[in-house]
Amino acid sequence: MGEWQSVPVNSEVQKPLVTIRVRAIAFNAYFVKVANLEKESRVSIKAKPDSMQLGFRFHDDSNIRDSFTLTKDGGGSNRTGKSRVIQAQNIFKIYPWLNAVTRLDLRSRQFEPKWVGIDSLWVISICPPFEHRVSDRSEIPPDILGVYRYKQGDEIVYIGRGTVKSRARSPERKDWNFETIEYSIIPEEAEQKKWEAFWLDRFVDQKGKLPFYNRISGEKTKMNT
């Protein structure tokens, strides 16, 4: 029949997390512990804009150019002083895709860092945040590939992938009602599939169902098979 087990007060699974805030980047206490950051005071940041990745190299050398001051985090629910934070407004100004992440919900702004030994960096992969926004299909550059979503007001009515402009102009969508198209550029098809699934899953987690036109398209596909 099995044995009784003690239930901890805090049953949340601990994992290292990097959180993108409105003006800062925070490293949770568990990450500080596993990465041995307690005595580090600086962090240098590398970026791969094409793949929306950030890499962090922690150190204690104030002479390294363009490194950021790593301080104890006094914000949020932190009461232990073990998490760390850097002020990152300048980074957000440089990379629009990173700035767009600050407008997402909290869960979508939290990323689990992975150690990449060949580069000696802790790396996070940013979810595509639909940083490009247009209200007219003609404003989309031709042949742009990526993931996209259609919005009616604040409501997301469709999430898709592929050639953003041609898909928006496809005949079956001429009667769809939406006001804006938001997209992120992702050339590789495998990455498009990955992030389309990511955002559809996230939508279902929050709403309990797919976006309206994803449901309609899925129903038509079933009827024709």
C-alpha positions in Angstrom: 0.0 0.0 0.0 3.0 2.2 0.1 4.5 4.4 2.9 3.5 7.7 4.3 5.8 10.5 3.2 6.4 13.9 4.9 5.2 16.9 2.8 7.5 19.9 3.0 6.1 23.3 3.8 7.5 24.6 0.5 6.8 21.8 -2.0 7.8 23.9 -5.0 10.4 22.2 -7.2 13.6 24.3 -6.9 15.5 25.2 -10.0 17.8 27.9 -11.1 15.9 30.8 -12.7 16.8 34.1 -14.5 13.9 36.6 -14.5 13.7 39.5 -16.9 12.1 42.4 -15.1 11.1 45.8 -16.4 14.4 47.4 -15.6 16.5 44.6 -14.3 17.7 41.0 -14.7 17.4 38.8 -11.5 19.1 35.6 -10.6 17.2 33.5 -8.0 18.7 32.2 -4.8 18.9 28.6 -6.1 20.9 29.7 -9.1 23.2 31.7 -6.9 23.8 28.5 -4.9 24.4 26.1 -7.7 26.6 28.5 -9.7 28.6 29.6 -6.6 27.8 33.3 -7.1 27.9 34.3 -3.4 31.3 36.0 -3.7 31.0 37.3 -7.2 30.3 41.0 -7.7 30.2 41.5 -11.4 28.7 39.9 -14.5 29.6 40.2 -18.2 26.8 39.6 -20.7 27.0 38.2 -24.2 24.1 38.2 -26.7 23.2 36.1 -29.7 20.4 38.2 -31.3 19.7 35.8 -34.1 18.8 33.0 -31.7 17.6 35.3 -28.9 20.1 34.0 -26.4 21.9 35.7 -23.5 25.1 34.4 -21.9 26.3 35.4 -18.4 29.9 35.2 -17.1 30.2 36.0 -13.4 33.4 37.2 -11.9 34.9 39.6 -9.4 37.0 41.9 -11.7 35.8 45.5 -11.8 38.4 46.2 -14.4 36.6 44.2 -17.1 35.0 46.6 -19.5 31.2 46.6 -19.9 30.6 44.4 -16.9 27.6 44.9 -14.7 27.4 45.3 -10.9 25.8 42.3 -9.3 24.0 43.2 -6.1 21.7 41.5 -3.5 18.1 41.6 -4.6 15.8 43.4 -2.2 12.7 43.4 -4.4 9.8 41.0 -4.9 9.2 38.4 -2.2 12.9 37.9 -1.4 13.6 38.1 2.3 16.8 36.2 2.5 19.1 38.4 0.5 20.5 35.4 -1.3 19.3 36.2 -4.8 21.1 38.7 -7.0 20.1 41.4 -9.6 21.7 43.7 -12.1 20.2 46.9 -13.5 19.7 46.3 -17.2 18.0 49.3 -18.8 20.8 49.8 -21.3 20.6 46.2 -22.6 16.8 46.5 -23.2 17.5 49.6 -25.3 19.9 47.8 -27.5 17.8 44.7 -28.1 14.1 45.2 -29.0 13.3 41.5 -28.6 14.6 41.6 -25.0 12.7 44.7 -24.2 9.5 43.1 -25.5 10.0 40.3 -23.0 9.4 42.7 -20.2 5.8 43.1 -21.3 5.1 39.4 -21.0 3.5 37.7 -18.0 5.8 36.6 -15.1 6.0 33.0 -16.1 7.0 33.9 -19.6 9.8 36.1 -18.3 11.5 33.3 -16.3 14.2 31.2 -17.9 16.3 28.3 -16.7 20.0 28.9 -17.4 22.2 26.1 -18.8 26.0 25.9 -18.4 27.7 26.0 -21.8 31.3 24.9 -21.0 32.7 25.6 -24.4 31.9 29.2 -24.0 32.2 29.4 -20.2 28.8 31.0 -20.0 25.5 30.4 -18.3 23.0 30.7 -21.2 19.3 31.4 -21.4 17.2 31.1 -24.5 14.5 33.8 -24.7 11.1 32.8 -25.9 10.2 34.9 -29.1 8.2 37.7 -27.6 6.4 38.9 -30.8 8.4 42.1 -30.7 7.3 43.3 -34.2 3.8 44.8 -34.4 1.8 46.0 -37.5 -1.8 46.9 -38.1 -1.7 46.4 -41.8 -0.5 43.3 -43.7 1.3 45.5 -46.2 3.6 46.7 -43.5 5.2 43.2 -43.1 8.4 42.7 -45.1 8.1 40.0 -47.8 9.5 36.5 -47.1 9.8 37.1 -43.4 9.7 33.7 -41.6 8.8 33.2 -38.0 6.1 32.8 -35.4 3.2 35.2 -35.2 -0.1 35.9 -33.6 -3.2 37.8 -34.5 -4.9 40.0 -32.0 -8.4 41.6 -31.8 -7.9 44.3 -29.2 -6.1 42.6 -26.4 -7.4 39.1 -27.3 -5.1 36.6 -29.1 -7.2 35.0 -31.8 -4.6 33.0 -33.6 -1.0 31.7 -33.2 0.9 30.4 -36.2 4.2 30.0 -38.0 5.7 30.3 -41.4 5.9 33.1 -43.9 4.2 35.8 -42.0 3.0 38.0 -44.9 1.8 35.3 -47.3 0.0 33.5 -44.5 -1.8 36.7 -43.5 -2.9 37.1 -47.1 -4.1 33.5 -47.7 -7.7 33.4 -49.1 -9.1 31.4 -46.2 -8.2 34.2 -43.8 -9.8 37.1 -45.7 -12.8 37.1 -43.4 -10.9 36.7 -40.2 -11.4 39.5 -37.7 -8.2 40.8 -36.2 -6.6 44.3 -35.8 -2.9 43.6 -35.3 -0.3 41.1 -36.3 2.7 40.6 -33.9 5.6 38.4 -34.9 9.2 37.3 -34.2 11.6 36.4 -37.0 12.8 32.8 -36.8 14.3 31.4 -40.1 14.6 27.8 -39.1 11.5 25.6 -39.5 12.3 23.4 -36.5 12.6 26.4 -34.2 9.3 27.8 -35.6 7.6 24.5 -34.7 9.1 24.5 -31.3 8.0 28.0 -30.4 4.6 27.8 -32.0 3.9 24.8 -29.8 5.4 26.6 -26.8 3.0 29.6 -27.2 0.0 27.4 -28.0 0.6 25.3 -24.9 1.1 28.5 -22.8 -2.2 29.8 -24.1 -4.1 26.6 -23.3 -2.5 26.6 -19.8 -3.9 30.1 -19.2 -7.2 29.9 -21.0 -8.1 26.2 -21.1 -8.6 26.2 -24.8 -6.8 27.2 -28.1 -7.1 30.7 -29.7 -10.4 31.1 -31.6 -9.1 30.6 -35.2 -6.7 27.8 -34.1 -9.9 26.0 -32.9 -11.8 26.8 -36.1 -8.9 25.7 -38.3 -8.5 22.5 -36.3 -12.2 21.6 -36.6 -12.1 22.2 -40.4 -9.0 19.9 -40.7 -10.8 17.1 -38.8 -13.9 17.5 -41.0 -11.8 17.1 -44.2 -9.9 14.0 -43.0 
